[in-house]
Amino acid sequence: MGTQLSHRCKTSLYRLMFGHAQAESIVFLMAASRDAARKEATDALAAIHNIAPDNVCLYNLISFRELVESGVSEDEDLRVFEVTREGPDVSAWAEHPLFLTDDASLLGKWAELYADLARELAASAINRARR
């Protein structure tokens, strides 16, 4: 993978889960602190979904550093997109995340990840078809 995450990502990126109306989504945003991330995400998601801030359900708020420390990908920057792991392998990646940031390095990294996953899926389908 070519893109490296920006210094801004490495110092102020947070990932959290948002639950609303039987739906759950992963949200990425930049903030100065964990408390600021919680407040900014609450305000933004309340506005986006037209609900009261008190009705915004956030959980699993994790900093960039915590994501890197708990991840398993060889490319540490990809660890921010890991959702589930089985031993040394990633079994689920962040799908359709909501980016509350315009950081080009984060968006580029996610696009590279999904291009690679699509390539792997295509190669796997081709191999199955050849059997």
N, CA and C atoms as an extended XYZ file, in Angstrom:
393
Properties=species:S:1:pos:R:3:atomname:S:1:resname:S:1:resid:I:1 pbc="F F F"
N         0.840       -1.183        0.000 N   MET     1
C         0.000        0.000        0.000 CA  MET     1
C         0.882        1.243        0.000 C   MET     1
N         0.488        2.238       -0.745 N   GLY     2
C         1.318        3.398       -0.917 CA  GLY     2
C         1.056        4.553        0.035 C   GLY     2
N        -0.190        4.816        0.346 N   THR     3
C        -0.520        5.984        1.151 CA  THR     3
C        -0.094        5.797        2.601 C   THR     3
N         0.508        6.832        3.153 N   GLN     4
C         0.833        6.856        4.576 CA  GLN     4
C        -0.119        7.828        5.240 C   GLN     4
N        -0.621        7.468        6.410 N   LEU     5
C        -1.532        8.368        7.103 CA  LEU     5
C        -0.786        9.612        7.568 C   LEU     5
N        -1.487       10.724        7.551 N   SER     6
C        -0.903       12.010        7.919 CA  SER     6
C        -0.574       12.070        9.411 C   SER     6
N         0.269       13.022        9.758 N   HIS     7
C         0.587       13.272       11.167 CA  HIS     7
C        -0.699       13.614       11.918 C   HIS     7
N        -1.585       14.352       11.266 N   ARG     8
C        -2.871       14.721       11.881 CA  ARG     8
C        -3.666       13.469       12.253 C   ARG     8
N        -3.701       12.472       11.366 N   CYS     9
C        -4.389       11.213       11.683 CA  CYS     9
C        -3.758       10.540       12.893 C   CYS     9
N        -2.449       10.478       12.866 N   LYS    10
C        -1.735        9.744       13.910 CA  LYS    10
C        -1.842       10.405       15.278 C   LYS    10
N        -2.209       11.688       15.306 N   THR    11
C        -2.298       12.386       16.581 CA  THR    11
C        -3.725       12.727       17.001 C   THR    11
N        -4.695       12.681       16.061 N   SER    12
C        -6.038       13.116       16.457 CA  SER    12
C        -7.191       12.279       15.896 C   SER    12
N        -6.894       11.121       15.288 N   LEU    13
C        -7.946       10.287       14.737 CA  LEU    13
C        -8.611        9.451       15.826 C   LEU    13
N        -9.943        9.383       15.762 N   TYR    14
C       -10.727        8.501       16.626 CA  TYR    14
C       -11.687        7.720       15.751 C   TYR    14
N       -11.970        6.493       16.201 N   ARG    15
C       -12.973        5.668       15.543 CA  ARG    15
C       -13.996        5.292       16.605 C   ARG    15
N       -15.262        5.314       16.225 N   LEU    16
C       -16.304        4.940       17.169 CA  LEU    16
C       -17.437        4.260       16.440 C   LEU    16
N       -18.279        3.636       17.206 N   MET    17
C       -19.465        2.987       16.666 CA  MET    17
C       -20.664        3.860       17.002 C   MET    17
N       -21.588        3.927       16.061 N   PHE    18
C       -22.814        4.686       16.226 CA  PHE    18
C       -23.976        3.753       15.944 C   PHE    18
N       -24.908        3.651       16.884 N   GLY    19
C       -26.078        2.813       16.687 CA  GLY    19
C       -27.312        3.676       16.604 C   GLY    19
N       -28.148        3.426       15.596 N   HIS    20
C       -29.368        4.212       15.423 CA  HIS    20
C       -30.366        3.418       14.584 C   HIS    20
N       -31.579        3.274       15.100 N   ALA    21
C       -32.676        2.635       14.355 CA  ALA    21
C       -32.266        1.304       13.718 C   ALA    21
N       -31.857        0.372       14.514 N   GLN    22
C       -31.432       -0.971       14.067 CA  GLN    22
C       -30.257       -0.953       13.108 C   GLN    22
N       -29.560        0.154       13.055 N   ALA    23
C       -28.382        0.224       12.176 CA  ALA    23
C       -27.177        0.592       13.034 C   ALA    23
N       -26.049        0.118       12.599 N   GLU    24
C       -24.806        0.394       13.312 CA  GLU    24
C       -23.794        0.837       12.262 C   GLU    24
N       -23.053        1.869       12.567 N   SER    25
C       -22.040        2.289       11.609 CA  SER    25
C       -20.769        2.692       12.319 C   SER    25
N       -19.684        2.606       11.570 N   ILE    26
C       -18.370        3.003       12.057 CA  ILE    26
C       -18.134        4.434       11.609 C   ILE    26
N       -17.638        5.244       12.523 N   VAL    27
C       -17.421        6.661       12.253 CA  VAL    27
C       -15.963        7.001       12.553 C   VAL    27
N       -15.354        7.757       11.641 N   PHE    28
C       -14.000        8.270       11.849 CA  PHE    28
C       -14.064        9.786       11.937 C   PHE    28
N       -13.321       10.353       12.879 N   LEU    29
C       -13.233       11.803       12.970 CA  LEU    29
C       -11.935       12.210       13.635 C   LEU    29
N       -11.594       13.474       13.467 N   MET    30
C       -10.418       14.049       14.103 CA  MET    30
C       -10.896       14.894       15.277 C   MET    30
N       -10.185       14.808       16.390 N   ALA    31
C       -10.537       15.609       17.558 CA  ALA    31
C        -9.310       15.779       18.438 C   ALA    31
N        -9.369       16.792       19.274 N   ALA    32
C        -8.235       17.106       20.153 CA  ALA    32
C        -8.133       16.150       21.335 C   ALA    32
N        -9.252       15.520       21.707 N   SER    33
C        -9.254       14.606       22.859 CA  SER    33
C       -10.418       13.633       22.719 C   SER    33
N       -10.434       12.643       23.589 N   ARG    34
C       -11.522       11.656       23.602 CA  ARG    34
C       -12.870       12.352       23.875 C   ARG    34
N       -12.887       13.265       24.855 N   ASP    35
C       -14.128       13.987       25.174 CA  ASP    35
C       -14.581       14.843       24.001 C   ASP    35
N       -13.632       15.512       23.356 N   ALA    36
C       -13.968       16.338       22.189 CA  ALA    36
C       -14.505       15.454       21.061 C   ALA    36
N       -13.914       14.279       20.873 N   ALA    37
C       -14.380       13.354       19.829 CA  ALA    37
C       -15.819       12.934       20.104 C   ALA    37
N       -16.115       12.613       21.355 N   ARG    38
C       -17.474       12.196       21.726 CA  ARG    38
C       -18.476       13.328       21.451 C   ARG    38
N       -18.125       14.550       21.845 N   LYS    39
C       -19.028       15.691       21.660 CA  LYS    39
C       -19.202       16.014       20.173 C   LYS    39
N       -18.095       16.062       19.427 N   GLU    40
C       -18.183       16.389       18.000 CA  GLU    40
C       -18.970       15.329       17.234 C   GLU    40
N       -18.743       14.061       17.556 N   ALA    41
C       -19.476       12.983       16.882 CA  ALA    41
C       -20.959       13.055       17.235 C   ALA    41
N       -21.274       13.293       18.501 N   THR    42
C       -22.668       13.405       18.923 CA  THR    42
C       -23.370       14.531       18.177 C   THR    42
N       -22.746       15.706       18.138 N   ASP    43
C       -23.348       16.857       17.462 CA  ASP    43
C       -23.536       16.591       15.965 C   ASP    43
N       -22.509       16.048       15.317 N   ALA    44
C       -22.578       15.795       13.877 CA  ALA    44
C       -23.625       14.737       13.543 C   ALA    44
N       -23.632       13.642       14.294 N   LEU    45
C       -24.572       12.553       14.001 CA  LEU    45
C       -26.015       12.958       14.311 C   LEU    45
N       -26.218       13.785       15.342 N   ALA    46
C       -27.562       14.286       15.640 CA  ALA    46
C       -28.066       15.118       14.460 C   ALA    46
N       -27.190       15.962       13.930 N   ALA    47
C       -27.575       16.803       12.790 CA  ALA    47
C       -27.821       15.965       11.538 C   ALA    47
N       -26.936       15.018       11.249 N   ILE    48
C       -27.060       14.178       10.056 CA  ILE    48
C       -28.348       13.367       10.075 C   ILE    48
N       -28.678       12.793       11.239 N   HIS    49
C       -29.833       11.898       11.342 CA  HIS    49
C       -31.091       12.594       11.870 C   HIS    49
N       -30.977       13.906       12.095 N   ASN    50
C       -32.110       14.697       12.576 CA  ASN    50
C       -32.720       14.106       13.850 C   ASN    50
N       -31.850       13.827       14.817 N   ILE    51
C       -32.287       13.312       16.115 CA  ILE    51
C       -31.680       14.189       17.208 C   ILE    51
N       -32.247       14.094       18.389 N   ALA    52
C       -31.734       14.877       19.514 CA  ALA    52
C       -30.373       14.318       19.936 C   ALA    52
N       -29.441       15.202       20.317 N   PRO    53
C       -28.131       14.715       20.777 CA  PRO    53
C       -28.235       13.664       21.880 C   PRO    53
N       -29.241       13.783       22.747 N   ASP    54
C       -29.411       12.794       23.826 CA  ASP    54
C       -29.754       11.409       23.291 C   ASP    54
N       -30.236       11.334       22.049 N   ASN    55
C       -30.609       10.050       21.449 CA  ASN    55
C       -29.500        9.437       20.594 C   ASN    55
N       -28.346       10.093       20.541 N   VAL    56
C       -27.210        9.560       19.787 CA  VAL    56
C       -26.496        8.532       20.668 C   VAL    56
N       -26.423        7.306       20.177 N   CYS    57
C       -25.798        6.217       20.929 CA  CYS    57
C       -24.414        5.936       20.347 C   CYS    57
N       -23.381        6.328       21.088 N   LEU    58
C       -22.002        6.101       20.665 CA  LEU    58
C       -21.343        5.088       21.597 C   LEU    58
N       -20.475        4.257       21.034 N   TYR    59
C       -19.719        3.328       21.869 CA  TYR    59
C       -18.431        2.933       21.157 C   TYR    59
N       -17.569        2.248       21.888 N   ASN    60
C       -16.262        1.813       21.363 CA  ASN    60
C       -15.463        2.966       20.768 C   ASN    60
N       -15.342        4.045       21.496 N   LEU    61
C       -14.532        5.186       21.059 CA  LEU    61
C       -13.064        4.826       21.278 C   LEU    61
N       -12.307        4.760       20.172 N   ILE    62
C       -10.921        4.279       20.219 CA  ILE    62
C       -10.012        5.260       19.488 C   ILE    62
N        -8.871        5.547       20.083 N   SER    63
C        -7.910        6.470       19.466 CA  SER    63
C        -7.046        5.744       18.437 C   SER    63
N        -6.389        6.524       17.595 N   PHE    64
C        -5.470        5.963       16.606 CA  PHE    64
C        -4.450        5.045       17.282 C   PHE    64
N        -3.830        5.525       18.346 N   ARG    65
C        -2.788        4.747       19.037 CA  ARG    65
C        -3.344        3.419       19.531 C   ARG    65
N        -4.542        3.435       20.111 N   GLU    66
C        -5.157        2.200       20.611 CA  GLU    66
C        -5.465        1.240       19.466 C   GLU    66
N        -5.904        1.773       18.338 N   LEU    67
C        -6.183        0.930       17.171 CA  LEU    67
C        -4.916        0.263       16.659 C   LEU    67
N        -3.834        1.022       16.611 N   VAL    68
C        -2.554        0.474       16.144 CA  VAL    68
C        -2.054       -0.601       17.114 C   VAL    68
N        -2.165       -0.329       18.417 N   GLU    69
C        -1.674       -1.285       19.418 CA  GLU    69
C        -2.470       -2.583       19.428 C   GLU    69
N        -3.765       -2.520       19.128 N   SER    70
C        -4.586       -3.734       19.182 CA  SER    70
C        -4.670       -4.455       17.832 C   SER    70
N        -4.216       -3.807       16.763 N   GLY    71
C        -4.346       -4.388       15.431 CA  GLY    71
C        -3.302       -5.434       15.109 C   GLY    71
N        -3.510       -6.105       13.962 N   VAL    72
C        -2.594       -7.179       13.554 CA  VAL    72
C        -2.010       -6.990       12.154 C   VAL    72
N        -2.537       -6.037       11.381 N   SER    73
C        -2.048       -5.855       10.016 CA  SER    73
C        -0.584       -5.467       10.006 C   SER    73
N         0.139       -5.997        9.015 N   GLU    74
C         1.542       -5.650        8.877 CA  GLU    74
C         1.705       -4.146        8.665 C   GLU    74
N         0.846       -3.569        7.852 N   ASP    75
C         0.822       -2.131        7.628 CA  ASP    75
C         0.038       -1.515        8.790 C   ASP    75
N         0.736       -0.868        9.708 N   GLU    76
C         0.094       -0.339       10.915 CA  GLU    76
C        -1.023        0.647       10.598 C   GLU    76
N        -0.890        1.408        9.514 N   ASP    77
C        -1.930        2.378        9.169 CA  ASP    77
C        -3.259        1.692        8.836 C   ASP    77
N        -3.199        0.464        8.321 N   LEU    78
C        -4.434       -0.265        7.995 CA  LEU    78
C        -5.191       -0.707        9.240 C   LEU    78
N        -4.510       -0.749       10.370 N   ARG    79
C        -5.137       -1.246       11.596 CA  ARG    79
C        -6.335       -0.412       12.021 C   ARG    79
N        -6.403        0.833       11.586 N   VAL    80
C        -7.557        1.658       11.961 CA  VAL    80
C        -8.844        1.124       11.343 C   VAL    80
N        -8.736        0.322       10.282 N   PHE    81
C        -9.905       -0.209        9.592 CA  PHE    81
C       -10.256       -1.637       10.013 C   PHE    81
N        -9.459       -2.253       10.889 N   GLU    82
C        -9.746       -3.610       11.361 CA  GLU    82
C       -10.930       -3.578       12.316 C   GLU    82
N       -11.886       -4.482       12.097 N   VAL    83
C       -13.040       -4.553       12.984 CA  VAL    83
C       -13.001       -5.836       13.803 C   VAL    83
N       -12.706       -6.960       13.170 N   THR    84
C       -12.633       -8.237       13.875 CA  THR    84
C       -11.392       -8.990       13.426 C   THR    84
N       -10.801       -9.698       14.377 N   ARG    85
C        -9.608      -10.481       14.088 CA  ARG    85
C        -9.814      -11.906       14.568 C   ARG    85
N        -9.223      -12.821       13.829 N   GLU    86
C        -9.175      -14.223       14.248 CA  GLU    86
C        -7.706      -14.585       14.280 C   GLU    86
N        -7.132      -14.578       15.476 N   GLY    87
C        -5.705      -14.821       15.615 CA  GLY    87
C        -4.936      -13.735       14.875 C   GLY    87
N        -4.014      -14.153       13.991 N   PRO    88
C        -3.192      -13.173       13.282 CA  PRO    88
C        -3.839      -12.595       12.025 C   PRO    88
N        -5.101      -12.967       11.760 N   ASP    89
C        -5.761      -12.530       10.528 CA  ASP    89
C        -6.936      -11.607       10.814 C   ASP    89
N        -7.137      -10.654        9.916 N   VAL    90
C        -8.289       -9.766        9.999 CA  VAL    90
C        -9.461      -10.490        9.347 C   VAL    90
N       -10.564      -10.640       10.087 N   SER    91
C       -11.729      -11.343        9.529 CA  SER    91
C       -12.812      -10.374        9.071 C   SER    91
N       -12.733       -9.111        9.508 N   ALA    92
C       -13.691       -8.104        9.038 CA  ALA    92
C       -13.047       -6.726        9.067 C   ALA    92
N       -13.307       -5.982        8.007 N   TRP    93
C       -12.803       -4.609        7.877 CA  TRP    93
C       -13.974       -3.647        8.000 C   TRP    93
N       -13.681       -2.409        8.294 N   ALA    94
C       -14.718       -1.371        8.355 CA  ALA    94
C       -15.379       -1.267        6.983 C   ALA    94
N       -16.672       -1.512        6.934 N   GLU    95
C       -17.414       -1.403        5.676 CA  GLU    95
C       -18.292       -0.169        5.721 C   GLU    95
N       -18.292        0.600        4.678 N   HIS    96
C       -19.128        1.797        4.553 CA  HIS    96
C       -19.007        2.727        5.752 C   HIS    96
N       -17.785        3.051        6.174 N   PRO    97
C       -17.664        3.951        7.324 CA  PRO    97
C       -18.103        5.363        6.960 C   PRO    97
N       -18.428        6.110        7.987 N   LEU    98
C       -18.756        7.520        7.820 CA  LEU    98
C       -17.508        8.306        8.207 C   LEU    98
N       -16.979        9.068        7.272 N   PHE    99
C       -15.799        9.883        7.528 CA  PHE    99
C       -16.243       11.302        7.844 C   PHE    99
N       -16.093       11.716        9.090 N   LEU   100
C       -16.394       13.088        9.483 CA  LEU   100
C       -15.096       13.885        9.451 C   LEU   100
N       -14.365       13.705        8.373 N   THR   101
C       -13.092       14.390        8.165 CA  THR   101
C       -12.819       14.436        6.672 C   THR   101
N       -12.019       15.398        6.278 N   ASP   102
C       -11.632       15.485        4.873 CA  ASP   102
C       -10.162       15.111        4.687 C   ASP   102
N        -9.596       14.422        5.672 N   ASP   103
C        -8.174       14.065        5.598 CA  ASP   103
C        -7.939       13.133        4.408 C   ASP   103
N        -7.232       13.631        3.410 N   ALA   104
C        -7.021       12.881        2.168 CA  ALA   104
C        -6.238       11.588        2.397 C   ALA   104
N        -5.319       11.577        3.367 N   SER   105
C        -4.532       10.363        3.586 CA  SER   105
C        -5.415        9.230        4.128 C   SER   105
N        -6.363        9.560        4.999 N   LEU   106
C        -7.261        8.540        5.550 CA  LEU   106
C        -8.190        8.006        4.460 C   LEU   106
N        -8.753        8.899        3.673 N   LEU   107
C        -9.645        8.487        2.588 CA  LEU   107
C        -8.886        7.670        1.544 C   LEU   107
N        -7.656        8.078        1.242 N   GLY   108
C        -6.833        7.351        0.284 CA  GLY   108
C        -6.476        5.965        0.772 C   GLY   108
N        -6.162        5.854        2.055 N   LYS   109
C        -5.800        4.557        2.642 CA  LYS   109
C        -7.001        3.607        2.577 C   LYS   109
N        -8.188        4.124        2.880 N   TRP   110
C        -9.382        3.288        2.831 CA  TRP   110
C        -9.656        2.829        1.398 C   TRP   110
N        -9.492        3.721        0.439 N   ALA   111
C        -9.700        3.371       -0.973 CA  ALA   111
C        -8.701        2.293       -1.412 C   ALA   111
N        -7.451        2.408       -0.987 N   GLU   112
C        -6.440        1.388       -1.323 CA  GLU   112
C        -6.810        0.042       -0.724 C   GLU   112
N        -7.254        0.043        0.527 N   LEU   113
C        -7.651       -1.198        1.187 CA  LEU   113
C        -8.763       -1.875        0.391 C   LEU   113
N        -9.791       -1.113        0.020 N   TYR   114
C       -10.912       -1.721       -0.688 CA  TYR   114
C       -10.552       -2.147       -2.097 C   TYR   114
N        -9.621       -1.471       -2.734 N   ALA   115
C        -9.141       -1.919       -4.048 CA  ALA   115
C        -8.432       -3.267       -3.895 C   ALA   115
N        -7.614       -3.404       -2.856 N   ASP   116
C        -6.917       -4.672       -2.610 CA  ASP   116
C        -7.904       -5.793       -2.292 C   ASP   116
N        -8.902       -5.509       -1.463 N   LEU   117
C        -9.894       -6.529       -1.117 CA  LEU   117
C       -10.684       -6.953       -2.357 C   LEU   117
N       -11.009       -6.017       -3.228 N   ALA   118
C       -11.731       -6.341       -4.467 CA  ALA   118
C       -10.872       -7.210       -5.376 C   ALA   118
N        -9.570       -6.894       -5.447 N   ARG   119
C        -8.638       -7.703       -6.247 CA  ARG   119
C        -8.579       -9.124       -5.717 C   ARG   119
N        -8.481       -9.272       -4.381 N   GLU   120
C        -8.420      -10.610       -3.772 CA  GLU   120
C        -9.697      -11.394       -4.054 C   GLU   120
N       -10.839      -10.720       -3.947 N   LEU   121
C       -12.120      -11.363       -4.205 CA  LEU   121
C       -12.210      -11.825       -5.651 C   LEU   121
N       -11.780      -10.980       -6.578 N   ALA   122
C       -11.810      -11.335       -8.000 CA  ALA   122
C       -10.886      -12.516       -8.286 C   ALA   122
N        -9.684      -12.494       -7.729 N   ALA   123
C        -8.733      -13.584       -7.940 CA  ALA   123
C        -9.286      -14.892       -7.389 C   ALA   123
N        -9.925      -14.817       -6.233 N   SER   124
C       -10.520      -16.001       -5.621 CA  SER   124
C       -11.648      -16.554       -6.497 C   SER   124
N       -12.488      -15.680       -7.038 N   ALA   125
C       -13.587      -16.116       -7.905 CA  ALA   125
C       -13.046      -16.745       -9.181 C   ALA   125
N       -12.005      -16.169       -9.747 N   ILE   126
C       -11.393      -16.708      -10.967 CA  ILE   126
C       -10.818      -18.091      -10.684 C   ILE   126
N       -10.147      -18.224       -9.544 N   ASN   127
C        -9.565      -19.526       -9.194 CA  ASN   127
C       -10.644      -20.582       -9.003 C   ASN   127
N       -11.764      -20.211       -8.368 N   ARG   128
C       -12.866      -21.160       -8.177 CA  ARG   128
C       -13.452      -21.549       -9.529 C   ARG   128
N       -13.585      -20.595      -10.436 N   ALA   129
C       -14.170      -20.860      -11.752 CA  ALA   129
C       -13.285      -21.800      -12.578 C   ALA   129
N       -11.990      -21.746      -12.348 N   ARG   130
C       -11.058      -22.588      -13.117 CA  ARG   130
C       -11.068      -24.039      -12.643 C   ARG   130
N       -11.550      -24.254      -11.423 N   ARG   131
C       -11.542      -25.627      -10.875 CA  ARG   131
C       -12.585      -26.498      -11.491 C   ARG   131
